[in-house]
């Protein structure tokens, strides 16, 4: 993943599920190493590291399994012993839209064959918070546990509220988890909104900030972030990747789906994040933009950035969705992770696939090729349907 970010190598490809479908949408950010061809979990092909019993599998969904794998990696990377994972001061904040595929499958069984023919755990598999329910049980979590639902801002809200919980002294550690399926049942409803790219060449989509962008590409997977109170982390000599120094949230108050074209809601979120972090616009080196490659969404964010930072070419701006696709509820956590990697490793990911920069972005620091900058402070933006905007602020750990 790190090499792909550095080199601008895309993970978007023609999705086998969509290749032969009637839909004109063909691309997705597929998750490698998993096969979910049949609704029966016993037939799923999973990585060898995922060892679950039959009873555990019956209540899982694809996105839950992505999160299981990511949780295991995060626990190892954070050097968390079992007694700290399962501890009253260790909590969980989750974000997911659930599995539309398994919800459809289970409801079809109930309606066509009767409720008695449907597996009881199907209720859990069909709930939007099935991710949260499964993770609490699987990892024996004992602290706060919440599921967030604010569309594509969900996991950014999860991280921001986790920061508040820790600042208030209510928890020492919170796992922040975003996870989504990458199934045609999750993808195709967005096609009805004319929000998805119709390109079949991954080098042409998604292309955030390009004049000819034509919509986003959906991806799946999971990201798990371990947020820990600083003194607690230092006391146990934990490996610290970066600091979360502030966040802001604001609503557009404009439309159910369309963003406010003036960008006022997102600009308020960015200003609140700067204030919360105790920094000023000139301190920011890099913005990981929400930028999904929709015509309206990118322009709204361009206007928001210009309101806060002007058109001076700073800070540098890129959309990592041009490499990964759009993770929906997962996006905020995933891009927070990319922002942290940018700070830790000393590079700025590029905005891929730009051949003709939108004139609206002139004067902003949108980068389409590698630059020599080791960022110290980064912002990560997320915006969701209903005009939900979140900005997270990170600082390099020194």
N, C-alpha and C positions, 0 to 999 in steps of 0.2 A: 504494500500500500504506500509506504513512504517513498519508494522509488517511483511509483506511478505518479504521485503528487509532484515530485521533483521534476520528472521528465515530461509531465503533461500527457501521460498515457491514459487513454479513456478505458473505462470498464463497460461502456455502453455497447450493445450488440443487438442484432436481430433476435427477438425472443422466439424460441421454438413454438410456444403456445400461440403466438400471434401470427406467425409466418403464414399459416394456412387459414386464418380466420377471415371472416367477411369484412372486418374492420380495416380501415386504411392505416391504422396505427400498427407499427411493426417493431419499434425499438423499445428496449428496457435496459435497466442496469441489473442484469441477472446475478444471482448469488451462486457461486461455484461450489461443487461438492455436496449438493443437496438435490434430491429428486423426489417430488411430491405428485407423482402421476395419478395415484389412486387415493380416495379419501380415507382408506384404512391405514392408520399409522404403522401397522405391522409391515406394510409393503413399502414404506418410505426408505430411501437410501440416504443414510446420514454418515457424517464423519465418524471414524472409529472412536474418537475421544468422547462422543456423546453416548453415554451408557445409561439408558432409562429402562425401567421395568415396563411390562405391558400395561399395568394400571396407570402409571405415570403418563405413558404415551397417549392413552385414551382421552385425556383431558388437555392435551397440548394442541398447539397450532403451529404452522411453519414459523411464524414470527417469534413464538415462544422458544422454539428450538434454536433460532438464531441468537436469541437473548441468553439462553443457557450457555452456549459456547462463548459468547462475549463476556458473560459474568465470570466464567472460569478463567479466562485470560486476564480480566481486570483484577481479580483476586490475587492471581499469581504475580502480576506486574506490580501491584500495590503492596505485596508482601504481607498480606493480611492473614493472620492465623485464624483457625476455625472459631476460637472463642471471641474474636473481635467481629467476625462476620455475623455470628449469631449472638448478638448482644443488645440489650435494651437501648443503648445509645447509638446503634447502627440501624439506619432506616433505608427506605426505598421510595424513589419517585419515578413513576413510569409514564410512558406516552406511547399509545398505539391506537390504530383504528380498528383493531381486531381482524378476524379472518372472514371476509365476505364469502369466500369460497365455502368454508366449512359451515358457516351459518346457513347458506343456501342448501347445502347437501342435507344437513340435519332437519331443517324445516320441511324440505321436500319429503323426507322419510315420514315425518310426523303427519303431514297433510295427506299423503298418498297411502300410507300403510298403517297409520295409527301411532300414538305416542308410545305405546308399549313396545314398538319395534325399534325405537331409537335408543341408543346407548345413553344412560343417565348422565355421564360426564359431558355429553354433547351440549348441555346447558352451559357449562363452563367454557367449552371451546368456542361457543358462539357469542360470548360476552365481550364487549370492547375492552374490559379490564381483565381479560383472561391472562394477559401477560403478568399483571401485578399479582393475581391470585396464585399462579403457578410458581413465580419466583419466590414469593414469601414462603410457600410450603417447601419448595425444593432446597432452598438455602437456609431454612430455619431462621428467617429474619424476625427480630423481636422489637425493633424500633418502629418509628412512624412508617406507614405505608399508604401511598396515595397514587391514584391514577389521574392523569391530566388529559383533558380533551379540549384543545383550542386550535384544531386543524393543524396547519403546518407550523404553528408556533408552539405546539404542545410540549416538546421536549426542551425547548428553551425556557418556557414557563417552569417546567419541572426543575431545571437547574437554578433558575433565579430564586424560586421559593425554597429550594434546598439551601442556598446561600443564606437566606433569611433565617431558616431554622437553626443553622449552625451559629450564626451571629447572635441569636437570642439565647444560645446555650441549651437548646432543647435536644440537640443531637451532636455527636462528635463526628460521625461519618454518615454520609448518605450516598447510596448507589443511585445514579441518575441514568435511566435506561430508556432508549428509544428503539423501537423495533417494528418493522412492517413486513407483511407478506409481499411477494412480487408475483402475484397471480393475475391472470386476465380479469378475474372478478373484481380485483382492486383497481385495475388499470382502466378498463373500458368505460366505467361511468364518467371518467374525466373526458373521454372522447366526446361524450354527448354535450359537454360544455364547450367543445371546440378549443380545449386548452392544451391538447397534446400535439407534439410535432408529428407531421406526416412523412418526414424524411425516412429513407431506408438506409442511408449511408451514415454511420456513426461519426464521420468527420464533419457532417453538416448539422448535427443536432446532439444535444442542445447547444445553442450558440448565444448565450446571454450577451447582451449589449451590442449584438450585431444588428445592423439595419434590417437584415432579412430574416431575423429569428421568426420562428413560426410555432412556438409552444414548447412545453417541457416534456421530458422523458422520465418515466417513473422508475424508481429502483426500490429494492428491498434490502433486508439485512438487519443488523443491530449494532448499536454503539452503547457501551457502558462506561460511564465516567465515575470515578471515585472522588467525591468531594469530602475533604477532611479538615477539621479545625487545625490551624497551623501549629499551635503549641503541642497538640496531641500528636500530630505527624512528626514533629521534631523530636519529641520525647521517645518515640519508638524508632527513630532513625529511618523514617519512611522515604522512599524515593519520590521526590517532588518534581512534577513535570512543569508546572506553571502555577501562578496564583490567579484565582478569580477575584477581581478587585471591585466589581460593581455590576449593576444591571439596571435596566429601565424598561418600563412597559407602558404602552398607550394604545388607545383605540382610534380608528379613523372616524367612526360615527358617520359612515358614508353609504355603504352598500352591503348586501349580503355576500357578494362574491368579488366585485370589482374593487380595487384599491382606490383610495383618494388620489387623483392624478397630481395633486399639489404636493403630496408626500408629507403633509403636516403631522400625521400620526406617527410615522416612523421617525421623523426628525425630533419629535418630542421624546420618543423612547431613547434615541441616541443622546440627546441632551441630558436626560435623567440618568442615563448610565454614566456619562462623564461626571456629572455632579456626585453621584453615589461613589464613584471611584476616586474622587478628589483630583481629577485631571482636567486638562483643557484640550481643545481640538488639536493644537500643535503637538501635543504629546503622542498622538496616535500615529503609528507607522503603517498599519495595515487594516483594511476592512474586508472580512469575509462576507461578501454580499449575499443577500437572500436570492436575488437575481435568478429567476426560474427560466428565463428566455421567453416569457409571454410579452407581447407588445406593450400592454398596459402596465404590467407589474414592474418591468425593468425601468420604464420611464418614471413611475412613481418613486422608485428607490433612487434614481438619478437625481430627481428634484429634492428628495429628502437629504441626500448627502450634500448637495450643493447648498442647501439651507444652512447646514451645520458647519461645513468646512470650506465653503466657497469653491471656486474653480481655479485652484492654484496648482493642481497636479499632485497634491498631497492630501490625505494619505494614499498609498497604493491600494487598489481595489481589484478583487477578482471574484469570480463565481466558480467555486469548486464543483457546483452542479454540472458544469460543462464537461467534467470528467466522470462524475459518478451517476448523474441523473438526480432526480428529486425524490428524496426519501419521505416526503409527507410528514407525518408525526415524528419520524426518525430524524428529519433533516437538522433540527437545531442541535441535538446532541452530537450528531456526526460532524457537523461543521464547527462546533465548539472543539471537538477533538482535532480537526484539521488546523484550527487556529493555534491550539496548544503545540502541535507538532511544528508549525511554522516558527513559533517563538523558540522552542527547544532546539530545533535543528538549524535555525538561522537562515531561512529562505522564505520566499513568498510564492505560493502556488500561482500559476498563470490562469487566465480565463481562456480556455481553449476554443477553437473553431471560429475565431473572429477573423473575417476577411474584409469586412467593411464596417468600421465602427459607427454606431448610431451617432449622427451629429448632435443629438441631445446630450451625449456623454462627453463632448469636447470640453477640455479644460479639467476634467477629472482624471484621476490617476489609474484608469483601467489599464491593466497590463496583459498583453497577449504573448509575451515572450519573457524568458527569465531575466531578472534584474539583480544587480549586486546590492542587496540590502539584507541586513540581519535585524529584523524587527524586534522591538522591545515591548511595545504595547499594541494589542490588537483588539478590534471589535468584531463581533459576529452578529449579523442581523437575521431575524426571522419574521416573516409576516404570514398570516393565515387568513382564510376566508372569514368574513365578518369584520375585517379590519383590525385583527389582533396583531400588534407589533411588539417585538421584544428585541432588545440589544444587550448583549453580554460583553463585559470588558475583562481582558486578561493581561497579565504582565509576566514577562520572562522571569523565571526563578533564578536569582543571582545570590 
